[in-house]
Amino acid sequence: MRIATGSIAHESSTFTTVETNWSSYRNQRFGYRTGQDVLDFFRGANTAVGGFLAGCEAHDFELIPTIFANAQPSGPTPRAIFDEILDDMLTLMGQISDIDGVFLDLHGAMVAEGIDDAEGHILKAVRELVGTNVPILAQLDIHANMSPQMVEMADVIIGHETYPEIDQEDRAKECADVMRRILQEGLKPTLALTQIPLVWGMNQVTADPPMRQAIEYLHEIESRPGVICGSIAIGYPLADIPHMGASVYIATDNDPVIAQSLADELAAYIWDRRSDWQLHLPSTTEALPTGEAAGQYPIIFADRDDNTGGGSPGDSTGMLKAFLDAGLQDACILYIVDPAAVALCQEAGVGAELELTVGAKSTPLQGKPVPMKAQVVTLSDGSFTYEGPRNRGLKSTMGPSAYIVQDGVHVLLVSRREQPFGIAFSLTMDLDPRQMRYIGIKSSAHFRAGFEHFAGNIYVVSEPAVHSAATLEGQFKNLGRKLYPEYDL
Ligand SMILES: [Zn+2]
């Protein structure tokens, strides 16, 4: 069996000041890849493509690559770039003879200029190319904003069911298992979607209650007769589009009525508990005394509102200022995106002490630049290898980077936007977060997979940024429906 695969993935904030351009696809994350290079790069990695490949090898399918396009979350993709990426994938897919099935690696919260439902658009284009007899299976992020078009155009969609998301490889292998049942056992999937008028708050960590119970309920539904698979989509709230919000989608074997009733059942469970998914986010300064009173170190502060993995610039200064104002010792900030400050550090050299301003250069919404008198500890080109679980074994770079310290506050300045999924990059800079008492991280939850095992307490905090609640108030114009809690039109 010959299975074509393609990856077009982006989480698009319609509010961020960070633009998406060709460089975002070519020079961020793992670059823009085509043909055999896609398989060579991702073989064995905990990613969708790595999992598609492992699943195909297990079932003796041939996986035929097209493109890999995946930019760090940022603004909507300009239309001309989106069209060119899609055209690249369709052209290569069109050259593959005798396609038996298609695996797509998508996100679910991609917006292109003039296309609110980019994944629906991609799935429709692939459907038109391969016809109705070739099964199309897609893997999505847990933060997908699901549209009816996506469900209509795909045969089966399987979303991540972990947050932090570490099950890319497992879900892709599941896609391969479902593909085998379709191609060899005559399975006839039918997919149903129930959208929930809910903006999911920060209570999303699947290892902990109440999210753990929702995933257990999902698994119980998946074990019922005739159910192929199901997914909960938390949604991605930083998009002012009509299908923004949470949802449930379930695939059954040729039973649309059961599929819909099960999706409705799980959606009702989520809706009934709608206040359980919300979390109040304190500021760093508010959370600090709570952490000190608990006395479990290191205390980790995770700044949800400057999470580069949600499309933020990564240079807000609220947390840095809070650490300096509190006179913390053995405290570090991972990371602040500030290539200009890195350049000054490079000019000064390792060991030099210099005066510089740090952060908040992208937009005043990210706070005020912080004047520092700091020593340069380490400089690097930013290269490192992920230790996993996420991106395990893959090489990446944070771009030119500098480790500076002022009093007891240690800061990693980087040039590329990416959240810390683990400590591998910090270690290349000779900063070991495990030796710190206070760790400030620009991330919502993905850091947990690499930090939780040595963390004392973790506090998700909010500091002024392009994506903080105060900045976004009154900015949603295109939802077209009332959403819980405050997204009221
Ligand atoms: Zn996600």
Residues whose N, C-alpha, C, O or C-beta is under 5 A from the ligand:
A	BS01	ZN	D141 I142 H143
